[in-house]
Amino acid sequence: MTRILHRQIHATLPVASGGKGIELFDHDGRAYIDASGGAAVSCLGHGHRDVIAALHAQADKLAYAHTSFFTNEPAETLADMLITGAPQGISHAYFVSGGSEAVEAALKMARQFFVETGRPERRNVIARRQSYHGNTLGALAAGGNEWRRAQFRPLLIDTHHIDPCYAYRYREAGESEEAYGLRAAKALEDKILELGSDTVMAFVAEPVVGATAGAVPAVPGYFRRIREVCDSYGVLLILDEVMCGMGRTGTLHACEQDGVVPDLMTIAKGLGGGYQPIGAVLLSRRIFDAFAEGSGFFQHGHTYMCHPMACAAALAVQEVIERDRLLDNVKAMGAHLARRLSERFSNHTHVGDIRGRGLFMGLELVEDRSSKEPFDPSRKLHARIKREAMARGLLVYPAGGTIDGARGDHVLLAPPFIIDRAAIDTIVERLGDAVDAAVA
């Protein structure tokens, strides 16, 4: 009998005992292709020698030092590397232990920025429905995943939500992508004006929506208009790239493909590739300067921030990605994955949409393609797909509530950056069999 409070109390989970490359192994020796990187985490796969060597070397030197007394070399080097590759205007990094902590810190940075600059009336946060920004109370409040929020709503700060940029569901017949993007972005301006422009501190969004909606990218022009709206009303733009960032979409930062620079950006998952828990907030010079020229400190902190082992692991992961030009492979294999998914599912009776960028792809499942009617939620189709895929030695990331938190199913794919065509072909073949068995 387990003494762990697992996610699903009554589930019987296999015991993971090892991993190599794109595969994980259970205690019975069975292999599973990790086609979702866990939750878009394992960007280098499992057991990468260079990362393991870096962890050994760091453990031999220093495992932990509290940041109220010391800085440390891996944290400083990692920050230098991240800022060198960051969008123009981003000047500093703040290291935490995961994505939820990063979003929580970013929200506090936004609030403190306005306090430091003499505008304490700015307090409102706007985000999007069907978003996910983490499970701490502030991050959960910002997010638009209603199923996760429901029972904790009395504990959450007041936040405000607009529709996502979700072309498959919200773009009108005959409407161009550009026209739809402008219409979707107008919802932000309308909400700012409704709340009072001098009360809004930040807009939070994922450039490619991850686990809650299934790899939904914005249409061209949407985020450029969002940036213009934020600038017009003095609102900070927080981009949550915890899941879609750090190379997952083919560029180091997903927002590069949208042609925008945020004021604050959250990263995690692929930052450390799962070798250690780590996340970060990347902040712009004007945010940093407001703190430096005001109180001189950021009123926040965690015991394990700037953890030497975590930063050493992340540094090694990012060095491998850069050294081995793995973003080139993400682009090439992402194109192959999109092509193979289209070949297998574009005419599938129950696949309504195939979407995503790079090695971050999603399928939306529907009962009827012509009407886009979802499956009855009671069928729990996403759980069936997960079960059927695991039975075939494949790990994918299915979820329900895609449309509104209650209806809709999707499957998310986020395989490691070190992958070849043959492995992708196998993933698509096994996924096709799993979907067919689940919907039968």
Salt bridges, closest charged atoms under 4 A:
ASP34 OD2 - HIS46 NE2 2.85
ASP50 OD2 - ARG323 NH2 2.85
GLU101 OE1 - HIS302 NE2 3.88
GLU146 OE2 - ARG149 NE 3.27
GLU146 OE1 - ARG153 NH2 2.49
ASP163 OD1 - ARG129 NH2 2.94
GLU175 OE2 - ARG183 NE 2.85
GLU189 OE1 - ARG225 NH2 3.63
ASP190 OD1 - LYS186 NZ 2.86
GLU194 OE1 - LYS191 NZ 3.38
GLU228 OE1 - ARG225 NH1 3.02
ASP231 OD1 - ARG227 NH2 2.82
ASP240 OD2 - HIS133 ND1 2.69
ASP258 OD1 - ARG357 NH2 2.99
ASP263 OD2 - ARG227 NH2 2.97
ASP263 OD1 - ARG286 NH2 3.12
ASP289 OD1 - ARG285 NH1 3.61
ASP324 OD1 - ARG323 NE 2.78
ASP328 OD2 - ARG325 NE 2.95
GLU343 OE1 - ARG340 NH1 2.94
ASP353 OD2 - ARG355 NH1 3.01
GLU364 OE2 - ARG169 NH2 2.75
GLU364 OE1 - ARG355 NH1 2.68
GLU388 OE1 - ARG392 NH1 2.75
ASP404 OD2 - ARG407 NE 2.87
ASP409 OD1 - HIS382 ND1 2.84
ASP425 OD1 - HIS336 NE2 2.91
ASP425 OD1 - ARG340 NE 2.94
ASP436 OD2 - ARG344 NH2 2.68
ASP436 OD1 - HIS348 NE2 2.72
